[in-house]
Amino acid sequence: MEIFSELQNRLKRSGVLIFFVVLFLYFSFYTINGERGLRRYLHLRQEINYAEEIAAKYSRQKHELEEKVRLLSSDSLDLDMLDERARAVLNLARKDEFIILDSEEN
């Protein structure tokens, strides 16, 4: 009878230990792979970095266009800029000029 009660006590102790190990493994798994886990966090961080790069690129383009518009405004008309834009938009050139196209220009 004593052997049976000893076995029962060991099973209870090991059952508690197994329960906590399983609980630890469960939370560890979802800490890494869950909807709000580390892998998801790293993936979202990567998407945020990519979006910030795109935003910076468009911000630079916006500032460049604002500068061109400022140079073409009637308050501070830059004749060189006006000549450059007229030639680009209207496709004009004199007979003695060479045209070099830049792929960056629109």
Phi, psi and omega in degrees: 000324180293324179296321180295318179290324176297316178296321180295319178295319179294320178295321178296314180295316180289329176296319177295316179298315179298319179301313181291326176294315179296319178298317177298315179296321178300308181292326177296316180300312183284341173291326181270313189254358186288179181299328178244031183275183183294320180297317179295320178299314180296321178296315179294324178298319179295318178296321178296317178299318179296317179295323178293323177297315179296318179298319179295320179298312180292329177294317177298315179298320180297316180294323177296316178294322177298322179293319177296318179295320179297320180291334179267357181290157184291339179289320182225072184283121176262115185295325177296318179294319179298316179297316180299314181292321179296317179295319181291318184284317184270355180060045183256145173199150176280165184295331184264014181252148173258140179254125175245115182272136178254128182293340179283333181284150177264000000 
